[in-house]
Amino acid sequence: MRVKLILPALTEATSPFFRPIKYSLFPPLGLATLAGYLPEDTQVSLHDEHVERLDLTDDPVPDLVVIQVYITSARRSYEIADHYRALGAYVVLGGLHVTALPDEAAAHADTIFLGPGEDTWPQFLADLRRREPKPRYVSTTRTLAGLPPVRRDLIARHRYLVPNSIVVSRGCPHHCDFCYKDAFFEGGKSFYTQAVDDALAEIERLPGRHLYFLDDHLFGNRRFARALFDGMAGMGRLWQAAGTVDAVLAPDLLERAVDAGLRSLFVGFETVNDGNLAATRKRQNVGRDYSAVVRRLHEHGVMVNGSFVFGLDDDGPDVFDRTVGWAVEQGVETATFHILTPYPGTALYDRMVAQDRILHRDWDRYDTRQVVYRPKGLTPSQLTDGYHRAYRDFYRWPAIWRGASTKDSLRGRLRHVAYAGGWKKFEPAWHTLIRAGQVLHALPLLEAVLGGFGERAAGRGTGRGTGRADTDAVSPGVGPGVGPAGLGGANPVAPPLVPVEIQGHGS
C-alpha cells in the first residue's frame, strides 16, 4: 500500500516573497505518529507544505492520502483532498477543524476523524484492510498506552530549526472559553499522559541536547511532571515547554523542571485586565501575581515567552500600551500577541454567534491577525492597529534594551538583547536559510549566541541537583500561531495523530 501523509500550509504561511521562521520551527509529529501504526511493508511519505513544495503529480497515485486540517489551511486541504479523490485515491481528513465542522469536511473526504486518533486510527486501518472503512470515526477511548515510536525517519530534519519536538500528553486540564481543546476532546478525557517510562524512552531516542515539548500544558498533571523531570535530571538535556502561571508558582515543580533542563517557558498571561479572566473561564490566572511569575522564572534562569490576546470584552484602547509596557518592564524576553479569534466549536464562538457578533466565516482569515468579530470596547480598526503596534513597540531596539536592563548582570543583559533581537530583527536572514532548506544549521549558532540562559541568578539555586550553569541555549519563543496552545494560531505539528491541533488561546 502506498500512503501519502500531507500537512497543507496555513494560508498565512504561503507568501512567495517572505517566510518568517515560525513556520519552519517544528516537524509534523502528528502525521509521523500515524505512520508508526502502518504495516512495515507500506510505502509511506510525509509532506509538510510549510517547508517544501507539494508535488501533486504522483505516479503511481497513492492508495491512501491522509490530510491534517487546520482552520486556516482548510481551503487548501479541501483542494488537495478533491484532487486526490478525482484521481482515485482514498482520502481521509482529520484535525481540529474537521472535529469542529465535520459535515463541511465530509464533503471532501472518504473518511473523516473526529477527536484524537489513538483509538480510531488503528481501527480504521483494520477496517481498510477488510475493505470496510467507515465514513466517520469518533474517538471515545483516551489512552497513550502502546503508542508506537514516532516515525522520525520520515522527517526532513534539516528543514526545521527545532526538529527535536516531542509531545508526552494530550489536551489540558483547564477549560477556557476561547480554546479549541474542549471541542476536540469532547466525549472522553480531555487531558491524559503517557507512562513516564514511555515518555523517557522517546526522549532517549532523540539526538542532540535540545528538546521542545509541544504539549498544551506539560505541567498539567503535577505527579506525572515531577516524575518526568526527575527521570530527565541526569540526561543533560536543554528544553522548552508551555506552562501556566499557577504551575510556575507551585512549590517544587519549577525547581525540578530546571534541574531537568528547562530553559524557556511559554506562559499564557493572555490579558492585563482581570475582568477578562473570569469572563473567559481563565480561572488558573485569576488572582495570580504575574510579576511574581516572571520573577520566579528569571530567578531560576528560565526565559519567558509571554502570550497575550487583545480584543476581549474588557479591553479598551489603552490595552496595547499597557500590555507592552508591563512586558518590557518585567524583562520578558519574547512575546506573542494575538487578536481574539472565536473558533468554531468553542464556547466563545457559540456565544458570539448568539450575540450576532461574527462578521464572516472566511476561515482563511481566522489567523489571530485579523478581526473576524465585533469587539465591544474597541473598533475593528483600533484592534487591528493596536495589535500591529504592540509587536512594533515590543520589538523596537529601545524596548529591547529596556527589557535587558532589568537583568542583574552584563552577561544577562547581552543575552536578552541577542535573544529578542535575533528572533525579530534578523528575519531576512532566517528567510534566506529557510529558502535554502538549511535552517537547522542555524541552531548551533543560535545556541552559541544565546548561551547561558540556564545559569541561575547568583545565590538563587534550587537546592536540587547540581545547580550547574549550562552554556547552551534554546530556540526563541515561538511566534503567534505556532506555540503550544498558542493564542489562536494553528500548531500543525503535535499529535494525537491526524486529528491533533494545538489551536486555542493560551495555556
C-alpha positions in Angstrom: 0.0 0.0 0.0 1.2 3.5 -0.9 0.4 6.1 1.7 0.9 9.9 1.4 0.7 12.0 4.6 0.2 15.7 4.0 0.3 18.8 6.1 -1.1 21.6 3.9 0.3 25.1 4.6 -1.6 27.6 6.6 -2.8 30.5 4.5 -0.7 33.0 6.4 2.4 30.9 5.7 2.1 30.9 1.9 3.7 34.2 0.8 6.0 33.7 -2.1 8.1 36.6 -1.0 8.9 36.2 2.6 8.8 33.3 5.1 9.1 34.0 8.8 11.0 31.4 10.8 7.9 30.5 12.9 6.6 28.3 10.1 9.8 26.3 10.0 10.2 25.5 13.7 8.7 22.1 14.2 8.1 19.0 12.0 4.6 17.5 11.8 4.7 14.9 14.6 1.0 14.0 14.3 1.5 12.6 10.9 4.8 11.0 11.8 3.0 9.3 14.7 0.3 8.0 12.4 3.0 6.4 10.2 4.1 4.4 13.2 0.9 2.3 13.0 1.3 1.4 9.4 2.5 -2.1 8.4 6.2 -2.5 7.7 5.8 -3.1 4.0 3.9 0.2 3.5 5.4 2.7 1.1 4.9 5.9 3.1 5.9 9.5 2.6 5.4 12.6 4.7 5.0 16.1 3.2 4.9 19.4 5.0 3.9 22.2 2.7 5.3 24.8 5.1 8.9 23.8 4.3 8.7 22.2 0.8 6.6 22.4 -2.4 3.9 19.8 -2.5 4.1 17.7 -5.7 0.7 16.6 -6.8 1.8 14.7 -9.9 2.1 11.3 -8.3 2.9 8.3 -10.4 1.5 6.0 -9.4 -1.3 7.6 -7.4 -1.2 6.8 -3.7 -3.7 4.3 -2.4 -4.3 6.3 0.7 -3.9 10.1 1.3 -4.1 11.4 4.8 -4.5 15.2 5.3 -4.3 17.1 8.6 -6.6 20.1 8.6 -6.4 23.4 10.5 -8.8 26.3 10.2 -6.6 28.5 8.1 -5.5 25.6 5.9 -9.0 24.2 5.4 -9.4 25.7 1.9 -6.1 24.3 0.8 -6.7 21.0 2.5 -10.0 20.6 0.6 -8.4 21.4 -2.7 -5.8 18.7 -2.2 -8.4 16.2 -1.0 -10.6 16.9 -4.0 -7.6 16.5 -6.3 -6.6 13.1 -5.0 -10.2 11.8 -4.8 -10.6 12.6 -8.5 -7.5 10.5 -9.2 -9.0 7.5 -7.4 -7.1 7.7 -4.1 -8.8 7.0 -0.8 -8.7 10.3 1.2 -9.1 10.8 4.9 -9.2 14.1 6.8 -8.6 14.7 10.5 -7.7 17.6 12.7 -9.4 20.1 15.0 -11.2 21.9 12.2 -12.6 18.6 11.0 -13.8 17.9 14.5 -15.4 21.3 14.8 -17.1 21.2 11.4 -17.4 17.6 10.4 -20.1 18.0 7.8 -18.1 20.6 6.0 -15.1 18.3 5.9 -17.0 15.2 5.0 -17.9 16.7 1.6 -14.2 16.4 0.7 -13.2 13.0 2.1 -14.0 9.4 2.0 -13.4 9.1 5.8 -13.2 11.8 8.5 -11.8 11.5 12.1 -13.3 13.4 15.0 -11.2 13.9 18.1 -7.9 12.3 19.0 -6.9 9.3 16.9 -5.1 6.9 19.2 -8.1 4.6 19.3 -9.7 5.3 15.9 -6.7 5.2 13.5 -5.8 1.6 14.3 -9.5 0.7 13.9 -9.7 2.4 10.6 -6.6 0.6 9.3 -8.1 -2.7 10.3 -11.4 -1.8 8.5 -9.5 -0.7 5.4 -7.7 -4.0 5.2 -11.1 -5.7 5.2 -12.3 -3.1 2.6 -14.9 -2.0 5.1 -13.8 1.5 6.1 -16.4 3.7 7.7 -17.2 7.3 6.6 -16.7 8.7 10.1 -14.7 7.7 13.2 -15.3 9.3 16.5 -12.8 9.0 19.4 -14.2 7.7 22.7 -11.3 5.8 24.3 -8.4 8.1 25.5 -5.1 6.4 26.3 -1.5 6.6 25.1 -0.6 3.1 26.2 1.1 1.2 23.4 1.7 4.3 21.3 4.3 3.3 18.7 7.6 5.2 18.2 7.2 8.3 16.1 8.4 7.7 12.5 11.1 10.4 12.7 12.9 8.8 9.8 10.2 10.4 7.5 11.1 13.9 8.8 13.5 16.1 6.8 15.3 17.3 9.9 17.4 19.9 8.1 14.3 21.9 7.2 13.4 22.7 10.8 15.1 24.8 13.4 13.8 22.6 16.2 13.5 19.1 14.9 13.6 17.6 18.4 10.0 18.4 19.3 8.0 16.0 21.4 4.6 15.5 22.9 4.1 13.4 26.0 0.5 14.3 26.9 -2.8 15.2 25.2 -5.0 18.2 25.9 -5.2 20.4 29.0 -7.0 20.1 32.4 -8.3 23.7 32.1 -11.4 24.7 30.1 -11.1 28.3 28.8 -13.9 29.6 26.6 -11.7 30.5 23.7 -9.7 27.3 23.4 -10.4 24.7 20.8 -9.3 21.9 23.1 -12.7 21.3 24.7 -14.4 20.7 21.3 -11.6 18.4 20.2 -11.7 16.2 23.3 -15.5 16.1 23.7 -16.8 12.6 24.5 -13.8 11.5 26.6 -10.9 12.5 28.8 -9.7 16.0 27.9 -6.2 15.5 29.5 -4.1 12.4 29.7 -0.4 11.5 29.6 2.0 8.8 28.5 3.5 6.5 31.1 6.6 8.2 32.4 8.9 5.4 31.3 7.4 5.6 27.7 8.0 9.3 27.6 11.6 9.0 28.9 12.2 6.3 26.2 11.0 8.7 23.5 13.3 11.4 24.8 16.2 9.0 24.8 15.7 8.3 21.1 16.2 11.9 20.2 19.7 13.0 19.2 21.5 16.1 20.5 20.6 18.1 23.6 17.8 20.4 22.8 14.1 19.5 23.0 10.8 21.3 22.7 7.8 19.9 24.4 4.8 20.9 22.4 2.3 19.8 25.0 -0.6 22.2 25.7 0.4 22.1 29.4 3.4 19.9 30.3 2.8 20.7 34.0 -0.9 19.8 33.8 -0.5 16.6 35.8 1.9 17.5 38.5 2.6 14.0 39.7 3.5 13.0 36.1 5.5 16.1 35.6 7.6 15.7 38.7 8.3 12.0 37.8 9.2 13.0 34.3 11.6 15.8 35.4 13.2 13.5 37.9 13.8 11.0 35.2 15.3 13.6 32.9 17.6 15.1 35.5 20.6 13.1 34.5 20.2 13.3 30.7 21.9 16.6 30.2 19.0 17.9 28.1 18.0 21.6 27.5 14.4 22.1 26.7 11.4 24.5 26.3 7.8 23.9 27.0 4.5 25.6 27.8 3.0 26.1 31.3 0.5 28.1 33.2 1.0 30.8 35.8 -0.3 28.6 38.6 2.2 25.9 37.7 5.1 28.3 37.8 4.1 29.3 41.3 3.6 25.8 42.5 6.2 24.7 45.1 9.0 22.4 43.9 7.6 21.9 40.4 9.7 24.6 38.6 12.8 23.6 40.5 12.5 20.0 39.3 12.0 21.2 35.7 15.0 23.4 35.8 17.2 20.6 37.2 15.9 18.5 34.3 17.0 21.2 31.8 14.1 23.7 31.4 15.5 26.9 30.0 12.5 28.6 28.3 8.7 28.6 29.1 5.8 29.8 27.0 3.3 31.3 29.5 -0.3 32.2 28.7 -0.7 35.5 30.6 -3.3 36.5 28.0 -4.5 39.8 29.5 -3.6 42.5 31.9 -7.3 43.1 32.6 -8.6 40.9 35.5 -12.2 41.2 34.4 -11.4 39.3 31.2 -10.1 36.2 33.1 -13.4 35.3 34.8 -15.4 36.1 31.7 -13.4 33.6 29.7 -13.1 30.9 32.4 -9.3 31.5 32.5 -9.5 30.6 36.2 -5.9 29.4 36.6 -4.8 33.0 36.1 -7.3 34.7 38.4 -5.7 36.3 41.5 -2.2 35.4 40.3 0.7 37.9 40.6 2.1 38.0 37.0 5.2 39.9 38.1 5.9 37.1 40.6 5.6 34.5 37.8 8.2 36.3 35.7 10.5 37.0 38.6 10.4 33.3 39.7 11.2 32.1 36.2 14.1 34.6 35.9 15.5 33.7 39.3 15.8 30.1 38.1 17.4 31.1 34.8 14.3 30.4 32.7 13.5 32.7 29.8 9.9 33.9 29.4 7.8 33.9 26.2 4.7 35.7 27.2 1.4 35.2 25.3 -1.2 38.0 25.2 -4.6 38.3 23.4 -6.3 41.6 22.5 -10.0 42.2 21.9 -11.6 40.6 25.0 -14.7 42.4 26.2 -13.0 44.4 29.0 -10.3 45.7 26.6 -10.2 49.4 25.7 -7.9 51.5 23.5 -5.3 51.6 26.3 -4.8 47.8 26.5 -2.0 47.7 23.9 0.4 50.2 25.5 -0.4 48.8 29.0 0.4 45.2 27.9 3.6 46.1 26.1 4.7 48.4 28.9 4.2 45.7 31.5 6.1 43.0 29.5 9.0 45.3 28.8 9.2 46.4 32.4 9.3 42.8 33.6 12.1 41.9 31.2 10.0 39.3 29.3 12.4 38.1 26.6 9.9 37.4 23.8 6.2 38.0 23.5 3.5 36.8 21.1 0.4 39.0 20.6 -2.9 37.9 19.1 -6.3 39.2 18.1 -9.1 37.3 19.9 -10.4 34.7 17.4 -13.7 32.8 18.0 -13.0 29.3 16.6 -15.9 27.1 15.6 -16.6 24.5 18.3 -15.6 26.8 21.2 -17.9 28.4 23.8 -16.6 31.8 22.6 -17.8 31.1 19.1 -21.2 29.9 20.3 -21.6 33.0 22.5 -20.7 35.4 19.7 -23.0 33.6 17.2 -25.8 34.1 19.7 -24.9 37.7 20.1 -24.7 38.2 16.3 -21.1 39.3 16.5 -19.4 37.0 13.9 -18.5 39.1 10.9 -17.9 36.2 8.4 -16.9 32.6 8.1 -13.9 33.0 5.8 -11.7 30.5 7.6 -8.5 31.8 5.8 -8.8 35.0 7.9 -9.2 33.2 11.3 -5.5 33.6 11.9 -5.4 35.8 15.1 -4.1 38.6 13.0 -7.4 39.8 11.6 -10.6 40.9 13.3 -13.4 38.4 12.5 -16.0 39.5 15.1 -17.4 42.7 16.5 -15.4 43.8 19.5 -17.1 45.6 22.4 -14.6 48.2 23.7 -12.7 48.8 20.5 -13.5 49.3 16.9 -12.2 46.7 14.4 -9.6 49.2 13.1 -8.5 50.1 16.6 -8.0 46.4 17.4 -6.1 45.7 14.2 -3.9 48.8 14.5 -3.2 48.2 18.2 -2.2 44.6 17.5 0.4 45.6 14.9 1.6 48.5 17.1 2.1 46.1 20.1 4.5 44.0 18.0 6.4 47.0 16.7 6.7 48.6 20.1 7.8 45.5 22.0 10.5 44.6 19.5 11.9 48.1 18.9 15.5 48.3 19.9 14.9 50.8 22.7 12.3 48.5 24.2 14.6 45.5 23.9 17.3 47.5 25.7 14.9 48.5 28.4 13.9 44.9 28.9 17.5 43.9 29.0 18.3 46.5 31.7 16.1 44.5 34.1 18.7 41.8 34.2 21.2 41.9 37.1 24.4 41.2 35.1 26.0 42.4 31.9 26.0 38.8 30.5 22.3 38.6 31.2 21.6 41.9 29.5 23.6 40.9 26.4 21.8 37.6 26.2 18.4 39.3 26.4 19.4 41.7 23.5 20.7 38.8 21.4 17.6 36.6 22.1 14.9 39.2 21.4 16.8 40.9 18.6 17.8 37.7 16.9 14.2 36.5 16.9 12.6 39.5 15.3 15.3 41.8 14.0 17.0 39.3 11.7 14.1 37.8 9.9 15.6 38.3 6.4 18.5 36.1 7.5 16.0 33.4 8.7 14.2 33.8 5.4 17.4 33.1 3.4 18.1 29.9 5.4 14.5 28.7 5.0 14.6 29.2 1.3 17.9 27.3 1.1 16.4 24.4 3.1 19.2 24.7 5.6 17.6 26.3 8.7 18.8 23.6 11.0 22.4 24.9 10.5 21.3 28.0 12.5 20.7 26.0 15.7 24.4 25.8 16.8 24.9 29.4 16.1 21.7 30.3 17.9 22.9 28.3 20.9 26.3 29.9 20.9 24.9 33.4 20.7 22.3 32.9 23.3 24.3 30.6 25.6 23.9 30.7 29.3 20.1 31.1 29.8 20.4 28.1 32.1 22.6 30.0 34.5 20.6 30.8 37.6 20.8 34.1 39.3 23.7 34.3 41.8 22.7 32.7 45.2 19.3 31.6 44.0 19.8 27.9 43.2 17.0 25.5 43.6 18.7 23.3 46.2 18.1 20.3 43.9 20.6 18.6 41.6 24.0 20.1 40.7 22.8 23.6 40.1 25.5 24.0 37.4 25.2 26.6 34.7 24.8 25.2 31.3 26.2 27.2 28.4 23.9 26.0 25.7 20.7 27.9 24.8 17.5 27.1 23.2 15.5 28.4 20.3 13.5 31.5 20.8 9.9 31.7 21.8 7.6 30.7 19.0 5.6 33.2 17.1 1.8 33.5 17.0 0.0 30.5 15.8 2.9 28.1 16.3 3.5 27.9 20.0 2.0 25.3 22.2 -1.6 26.3 22.9 -0.5 29.4 21.1 -3.1 32.1 21.1 -5.3 31.2 18.3 -2.8 30.1 15.7 -2.6 26.6 14.5 0.2 24.4 15.6 0.5 21.9 12.8 2.9 19.6 14.5 1.8 17.8 17.6 -0.1 14.6 17.8 -2.8 13.0 18.7 -2.5 11.8 15.3 -4.4 13.0 12.3 -6.9 14.9 14.5 -4.4 16.8 16.5 -4.1 20.5 16.7 -3.0 22.8 19.5 -5.0 25.7 18.4 -6.5 27.6 21.2 -5.9 30.8 23.1 -3.2 30.4 25.6 -2.2 27.7 28.0 
